[in-house]
Every structure is written in C-alpha cells, then in structure tokens.
C-alpha cells in the first residue's frame, strides 16, 4: 500500500511571513497539529514545517498561544519558528516504510513531495487509518489471538472453520514475545456463535476472541461454559 492512498491532499499551508498568531488560529480552526510552509510564489514548493509544539514554544512564557492576550500582540513570523527543509517522502513510499520513519525519527507527520512538488502530508492518524483498514479490524467480524507453536497448524485450522461459517480471513500477524509466539488473526463477515464455539473447542490455545461491529467498541467473546 503506497502512501498516496492514505495521505491528506487538502493541505493547510502558510508562507514564511505569516504571523504566528494567525497560523495558530488556523490550526485550531482546522484541528490539525502541523502546518506546511510554502513559498509565497509557489504553493507547491515546500520550505518548512511547523508543529503545534513549535507555536507553543514561540509564545511568551506563561501565555497560551490562543489567548486574547497572545492574539492581541505582534509576535514572530512562521519563518522564524519553522523547521526548514523538513524530511519528506515520495508518494510511492510504502505505508510500512513511512510508519518506521515516523517511529524511528519520532516525527508527527511526513510531507509528501514528488519531484520537488508538494502533493500531500501523511500523519500518525493516517497510519492508524491504514492499519485498521488493511487488517480488517474496522469491519464487522472477529479478532482472534492465539498461541502458535512450531508444529501447530492453528492458522490453517481457524481459516477452515471461518470459511465453513461464511467468514473471510483478512489479515494474520505472527510475532514473538517473552519466548512465545503469538498470532493475531482478523476474520470479516457476519458474526456467528457457531464459529466462536468451534474456535474455543478446536483444541488450539485460543487466548481471546473479540467481536467487532462496523461502528462501536469491540467486545470480548467468552469461552463456552458447558
């Protein structure tokens, strides 16, 4: 999955000569935490990046950037507080690679630039949207957590049980933690008590079955008591 599928294209931009107070107000109105700073002569030429944290640092000590006291006085311009020549990625960067950059460099967003032209921005929120969509976790169905042993066919077995009940496997992740190997599998489809029952009685070490709806919080599904 490329970044181009998930990045925001409706960009909030300012020029270096924009007053910090005005930029802060625009960020609050749009409820965003980052501003892209572009050239006054070319709105597709990226010059810098400003975060909400930068704007708080630019305010006088003890004064909230959006308080009447702050807005009534002249302050710095964006050009004085921005990060010049920010790290950017091309739009064909994979979502996984972009997520690693955000994690490793502790960035909150990544401007997306193709051949010198600003085309979008990818934020932590966009990464979360992509993860939920690709895993199937935001669709009706089930998330199953289990222990995976070397000689175990638990993933194949669960897929067979799901297919029998009209559910479809959308993602499966296997990871090691504290000397054990775990699997987290998402199945999408109409919820089925028979499927859940067959999971708990499959003989595999099922740790949790969690049902999810198209909207609302997921809910754990307990093991049968009989």
C-alpha positions in Angstrom: 0.0 0.0 0.0 1.5 3.3 -1.1 1.4 6.5 0.9 -0.6 8.1 -2.0 -3.6 6.1 -0.9 -3.7 7.4 2.6 -2.1 10.9 2.6 -4.1 14.1 3.0 -4.4 16.2 -0.1 -6.4 19.1 1.3 -3.4 20.9 2.8 -3.3 23.7 5.2 -0.3 25.8 4.2 1.2 29.1 5.2 4.0 31.3 3.9 7.1 32.2 6.0 5.8 35.8 6.6 2.6 34.6 8.2 2.3 35.8 11.8 2.5 33.1 14.4 -0.8 34.2 15.9 -2.7 33.8 12.6 -1.1 30.4 11.9 -2.1 29.2 15.4 -5.7 30.3 14.9 -5.8 28.5 11.5 -4.5 25.3 13.1 -7.1 25.5 15.8 -9.9 26.0 13.3 -8.9 23.1 11.2 -8.0 21.0 14.3 -4.6 20.0 12.9 -1.2 19.8 14.6 1.1 20.6 11.7 1.4 23.4 9.1 3.2 23.2 5.8 5.2 26.3 5.0 5.4 27.0 1.3 6.9 29.6 -1.0 4.9 32.8 -1.5 5.4 32.5 -5.2 4.7 28.7 -5.5 2.3 26.9 -3.2 3.7 23.6 -4.3 7.3 24.4 -3.1 7.8 23.1 0.4 10.1 25.4 2.5 9.4 24.2 6.1 7.2 22.6 8.7 5.7 23.9 11.9 4.1 21.8 14.7 1.7 23.0 17.4 4.6 22.4 19.8 6.7 24.9 17.9 3.9 27.5 18.2 3.7 27.0 21.9 7.4 27.5 22.3 7.2 30.7 20.2 4.6 32.2 22.6 5.7 34.3 25.5 6.3 32.4 28.8 3.0 31.6 30.6 0.8 32.8 27.7 -1.4 30.4 25.8 -0.9 31.0 22.0 -4.7 31.3 21.5 -5.4 33.5 24.5 -6.7 37.1 23.8 -3.5 38.4 25.3 -1.4 36.5 22.8 -3.6 37.3 19.8 -3.6 41.0 20.5 0.1 41.4 20.3 2.6 41.1 17.4 4.7 38.0 17.6 7.1 36.1 15.5 6.5 35.0 11.9 6.3 31.4 10.9 9.6 31.7 9.1 11.3 32.3 12.5 9.9 29.2 14.1 9.6 26.7 11.3 11.9 23.7 10.7 13.4 24.4 7.3 13.8 21.7 4.6 11.9 19.1 6.6 12.3 15.4 6.0 9.8 14.3 3.2 8.9 11.2 1.3 7.7 10.4 -2.2 4.1 9.3 -2.7 5.1 5.8 -3.7 6.6 5.1 -0.3 5.0 2.1 1.3 2.9 2.6 4.4 5.1 0.3 6.4 8.3 2.3 5.5 6.5 5.5 6.4 5.4 4.1 9.7 9.0 3.1 10.5 10.3 6.6 9.7 7.7 8.2 12.0 8.6 5.7 14.8 12.3 5.9 14.4 12.6 9.6 14.0 9.8 10.5 16.3 8.0 12.6 13.7 4.3 13.5 13.9 3.9 13.8 10.2 5.7 13.4 6.8 5.3 15.9 4.0 4.9 14.1 0.7 6.9 15.5 -2.2 7.1 14.2 -5.8 10.0 15.6 -7.9 10.0 18.9 -5.9 6.2 19.3 -5.8 4.3 19.2 -2.6 1.4 16.7 -3.1 0.3 15.7 0.4 1.0 15.0 4.0 1.0 11.8 5.9 0.2 11.9 9.7 0.1 9.4 12.5 -3.7 9.4 12.2 -3.4 8.4 8.5 -1.1 5.5 9.5 -3.7 4.3 12.0 -6.4 4.5 9.4 -4.3 2.5 7.0 -3.6 -0.2 9.6 -7.2 -0.6 10.6 -8.3 -0.8 7.0 -5.6 -3.3 5.9 -6.1 -5.6 8.9 -9.8 -5.6 8.7 -10.1 -4.5 12.3 -12.6 -1.8 11.5 -15.0 -4.2 9.7 -17.7 -6.5 11.2 -16.2 -9.8 12.3 -13.7 -11.2 14.8 -10.2 -10.7 16.0 -8.6 -13.9 17.4 -5.5 -14.1 19.5 -3.8 -17.4 19.9 -0.5 -19.2 20.7 1.4 -20.5 17.7 3.6 -23.5 18.2 6.2 -24.7 15.6 4.4 -27.8 14.8 0.9 -26.2 15.0 -1.4 -25.6 12.1 -3.6 -23.2 14.1 -3.9 -20.6 11.4 -4.9 -23.0 8.7 -7.4 -24.7 11.1 -9.0 -21.4 12.0 -9.3 -20.4 8.4 -11.1 -23.6 7.6 -13.5 -23.0 10.5 -14.1 -19.5 9.3 -14.8 -20.5 5.7 -17.3 -23.1 6.9 -19.3 -20.3 8.6 -19.1 -17.7 5.8 -16.3 -15.6 7.3 -13.2 -14.4 5.4 -9.6 -14.1 6.6 -8.4 -10.5 6.0 -5.1 -10.5 7.9 -2.8 -12.7 10.1 0.2 -11.4 12.1 2.6 -13.7 14.0 5.0 -12.2 16.5 7.3 -13.4 19.3 7.0 -12.0 22.9 8.7 -13.3 26.1 9.8 -16.5 24.5 6.4 -17.4 23.0 4.9 -17.0 19.5 1.5 -15.5 19.1 -0.9 -15.0 16.3 -3.5 -12.2 15.8 -6.0 -13.0 13.0 -8.9 -11.0 11.7 -11.9 -12.5 10.1 -14.6 -10.4 8.4 -18.2 -11.4 7.9 -21.5 -11.9 9.8 -21.0 -12.8 13.4 -21.5 -16.5 14.1 -21.9 -18.1 17.5 -21.1 -21.4 15.9 -17.8 -20.1 14.6 -16.8 -18.8 18.0 -17.8 -22.1 19.7 -15.8 -24.1 17.2 -12.7 -21.9 17.9 -12.9 -22.5 21.6 -13.4 -26.2 21.1 -10.7 -26.6 18.4 -8.0 -27.9 20.8 -5.7 -25.0 19.9 -4.6 -22.4 22.6 -7.0 -19.6 21.8 -6.4 -16.7 24.2 -9.1 -14.3 23.1 -11.9 -13.9 20.6 -13.1 -10.3 20.2 -16.1 -9.4 18.1 -16.2 -6.1 16.2 -19.0 -4.1 14.6 -18.8 -1.6 11.7 -19.1 1.1 14.4 -18.6 0.9 18.2 -16.1 -0.7 20.5 -15.0 -4.3 20.1 -16.3 -6.7 22.7 -14.6 -9.9 24.1 -16.5 -13.2 23.4 -16.2 -15.5 26.4 -15.4 -19.2 26.0 -18.3 -21.6 26.4 -19.0 -22.8 30.0 -20.7 -26.1 29.2 
